[in-house]
Amino acid sequence: MSQAVYLDYAATTPVDPAVVDVMVRHLGPEGTFANPASRSHLYGWLAEEAVENARRQVADLLNADPREVVWTSGATEANNLAIKGVIDAPGGGHVITSATEHKAVLDACQWLEQQGHPVSYLKPSSDGRVSVDAVREAMREDTVLVSVMHANNETGVINDVAAIGALCREKGVLFHTDAAQTVGKLPLDVRALPVDLVSVCAHKIYGPKGIGALYVRRSPDVRVMAQIHGGGHERGMRSGTLATHQIVGMGEAFALAGRLMTEEGPRIAALRDQLWEGIAGLPGLSINGAGAPRLPGHLNVAFAGVDGEMLMTALNQVAVSSGSACTSASLEPSYVLKAMGIADALAHGSIRFSVGRFTTEEDIQRAVANVLEAVGRLRQVA
Ligand SMILES: *Cc1c(COP(=O)(O)O)cnc(C)c1O
């Protein structure tokens, strides 16, 4: 029991053993290791078949056509490809996004601004949601793309992408959503949802790191300019030798998530709620994003009157995150919580717990005990 309880599933998940099994069979000399682009021998054909089977598994979870799935190195690259690939074309245009997006969207948009393309950053409401009205008000004559995430990685707050997408359809504007946190956890049907581009990755849903995909709608056809050139793979949208073992891992992880989703969501939500019920009696605690629908595994808690860094140190029995893993290296409070109007001190004293597939009731009990003990001790010192 020396290792801390892992409650940072929103940062990344371990790879499911069933996925590891499939991946290993696509690496060694006896496995399906070949270059899927090799057309002159059986090794290559088998690798191509494995890649296309995985493409179907990913497409199935999204209810997409396999030809609409473009492999990337992860959601960061998928976001870059979606945003730059649409705007970095002759003419360009105005982009609308939100201040609470992942840095992969915000930094790509900042790059576009440096290239002279206008970008509007919407402030969410205090519960963390981006309202349809805010998107409507930001629309201009020259708006060509709206990028609003499906659910936020720090708070788990779920945006109404159906309504935002419907508005985009009505205005003839392309709609991109970053679904890295939601794919495999919430139903995401691209035939029902008015969305043109969707970013996903494997490592938030028990697949390997370093692989993802961009869904690119075929009907009506969405044009995306390649950002990585060389070889013309992926119908010219993304070149580079396909990583067979990563791709089959992602396919298996998505197929597994599709089978487990309805059973797993409520089980994880119950564990998350058990964690909250165990600590909610402490004075001064609140859930960031409380008024909004949230992902089942997320619990972002503000501890009023407690120093965030001292709390992180005192929580030595749990592996959690302050803000997001990408910003926790800096001393700045989370930009996501700040955009929601949460005061700096409270944002500093906020911790993200995220529960996942391998979390047990004993894990939650240990985490609750650690939080109660740590907060009690820090408050006594203060
Ligand atoms: C993790 C994450 C990303 C980045 O995905 P990578 O595959 O690690 O590049 C992008 N957006 C959101 C919302 C995420 O949670």
The ligand as an SDF file (V2000), in Angstrom:
LIG
                    3D

 15 15  0  0  0  0  0  0  0  0999 V2000
   -5.4240   15.3350  -23.3390 C   0  0  0  0  0  0  0  0  0  0  0  0
   -6.1520   16.3440  -24.1190 C   0  0  0  0  0  0  0  0  0  0  0  0
   -5.6210   16.8650  -25.3090 C   0  0  0  0  0  0  0  0  0  0  0  0
   -4.2520   16.4770  -25.8140 C   0  0  0  0  0  0  0  0  0  0  0  0
   -4.2490   15.1670  -26.2900 O   0  0  0  0  0  0  0  0  0  0  0  0
   -2.8640   14.4530  -26.6540 P   0  0  0  0  0  0  0  0  0  0  0  0
   -3.2880   13.1820  -27.2810 O   0  0  0  0  0  0  0  0  0  0  0  0
   -2.1920   14.2630  -25.3190 O   0  0  0  0  0  0  0  0  0  0  0  0
   -2.1100   15.3250  -27.5660 O   0  0  0  0  0  0  0  0  0  0  0  0
   -6.3720   17.7820  -26.0090 C   0  0  0  0  0  0  0  0  0  0  0  0
   -7.5710   18.1860  -25.5700 N   0  0  0  0  0  0  0  0  0  0  0  0
   -8.1160   17.7280  -24.4180 C   0  0  0  0  0  0  0  0  0  0  0  0
   -9.4620   18.2140  -24.0010 C   0  0  0  0  0  0  0  0  0  0  0  0
   -7.4190   16.7960  -23.6670 C   0  0  0  0  0  0  0  0  0  0  0  0
   -7.9510   16.3490  -22.5220 O   0  0  0  0  0  0  0  0  0  0  0  0
  1  2  1  0
  2  3  1  0
  2 14  2  0
  3  4  1  0
  3 10  2  0
  4  5  1  0
  5  6  1  0
  6  7  2  0
  6  8  1  0
  6  9  1  0
 10 11  1  0
 11 12  2  0
 12 13  1  0
 12 14  1  0
 14 15  1  0
M  END
$$$$
